[in-house]
Structures are given as structure tokens and as C-alpha cells.
Amino acid sequence: MGAGHHHPEDGHTTVARLAFSVGIFGLNFFVQGLGGLWTGSLGLVSDSLENLNDSVVNLLAMGAISVANKREPCDRYAYGWHRLEVFHTLLGVGLLVGLAIGVLWEAWQRIHHPVPIQIGWAIAFSALGLLLNLAATWVLLPPKGARLEGDLNLRGAYLHALGDSLANVAVMLSMVAIRFTGWRWIDPLLAVLIVLVILRGAFLLLRDASAILMHRAAFDHEAAKRDLLKLPGVLGVEDLRSWKVCSHLTIATAHILVDAERLDETEHFLEDIEHVLSDHYGVRHLTVHFETPTMAERHHHRFIHQHEAAGLEDPVHLGEHRHEHGHTHPH
């Protein structure tokens, strides 16, 4: 498998989808924001702020993808600038939380001091917002099974658009309820519920971004080992590691014990291993260290992780993680 760090067609498709959504979200921000201020509906205002956030976050995502695709890997940045996706996601989470706090404060004020609402116009503006949010959802939703289905940029934007659509429905229902009951506090209460949905989305994005920063395993290692051990001639899999540079770039390394006497006999093993990890686990850059049974007897793969271990002078300890055999890097 190639060691390419990105698929240009993926980046272009993502940017195109995000660009369309930015225009839709921006238009929806003005429609619902002005509608909320004119009609007095805090629910509309809170949903418009979410549209503003979506537009800004998607603009940041477009910038991050464009920069990452233009900056090739180098000695200082081994995987280029693809991790910008994670940082822009964290920035988006910060914006979400800030907007949520503002809406909660205004909702608290209106629960104690309700304001008049032009119910008919509020429903009309919310219905228009619903159509725009559904259009954004359709634009951002990748085809089932496509490579882009796991793209963190598109997934976050799609979930936001879907949440906005549900919020529009809730706003319209709340206006109907106010019309028949006269309970104007329903509107700020709905704004609070929308904020809770916003905060849940922020938590999920923070969780996924943090997992990438913490190098959480990108796939099930035990399942991958079982699949690799089914390959003819593969006797053992040690020190398997995987991580994500961003949502669409998975890296893996492994020490593979094979039934061979010389390393120059391992080429056909490499092809089989690449296919398994690429096709079933989405690995796009793989580094394999092959070992013969004789080589494997001379050391083990215990990982020394304590910070103070970095200064150890004991050659026995150093030998635990120093491997002077040849490495195979598939390119």
C-alpha cells in the first residue's frame, strides 16, 4: 500500500460540501436571527446563533483542509499539517460553549420577564430555517460506505445541521403551544433545551478530538491480530500500534514474526498484511518490522513508558526497546 498522506479527491469533495454548507448556514443565520429579533422569539435567536457557529466552524474546516493538502510532510512535520483539523474542532467547541452560555443567560432573564412574541411570523421564519437546514444536511451527508463517511469535519457539520433541523421543528411546535396556552415562558425554556443539544454535540466533538490527541488506538487491535495470524506464514504479531493523525488518516506499525529464514523472503507477507490492514481497518500508512524466529528469540517488545526511564544507562534496559534489525517500510 502507498504511504500517501491524503487522498486529494477526498479533500476537494469535503471542501466543496463545506463551502455549500457555509453559504446555507450563513443565509439561515440572517433569516432566523432577524426573524427572532423581530418576532421576539429566543428560540429562533438561539437557533440562528447555532447556524452562525456552524458557518464559522465550517469555514475554519475549509481553511484547515486547504492548508493540510498544500503542506507536504517534511522532516519537521512528519505527517504534514493534517492535525489542524483537530485544533479547529477544539476551537469550534469553544465557540459552541460561549454561545450556549449567552443563550442560557438570556433565557433566564426571559423566564422571569416574558416578552411578547409574534407567533405567526415566528412559525414562518422557523419553517424557512427548517428548509435551509435540511438542505445543508443533504449537502453534508456523504454516501453510505464512502471514504468520507468517517471524516470528522463532515460528521460534525452534518450533526449540527441535523440538530438545527430538529430545533426548527421544536420552535414551531412551541409557537403553537404558546398560541393556545398563552405560556410565553415556553419559548425561553425551549431555548434552554436547544442549548443542551448544542452542549451535547460539543461534548461529542471534544471527545473525538481528544481521542486523536491522546493517540487512542484507531481500531480493534485484538481483532486485527487475529486476522493477521490467519495469513499463511505469519507466526506472531507484536507491538501493534495505531493512531489517527486526523479523522481520515490512520497510521499503524507492527513487528511481525514470519516463517522465513531471511528478510528478503518477506515481500509476499508484506502484500497480504497491507491488504488486511487497509481493507478492513482503514490503515493508510503502514510500517512493518519483520522478524524471523531466530531474531525473535533474542529480544522482547516490552514498552518502557515511565518518564524517568529515559535516562537509564543500563544496557539491559536499553536492549528492551532498541531493535537494530532492518525495517520494512511499504511505499
Order of alpha helices (4+ residues) and beta strands (2+ residues): alpha-alpha-alpha-alpha-alpha-alpha-alpha-beta-beta-alpha-beta-alpha-alpha
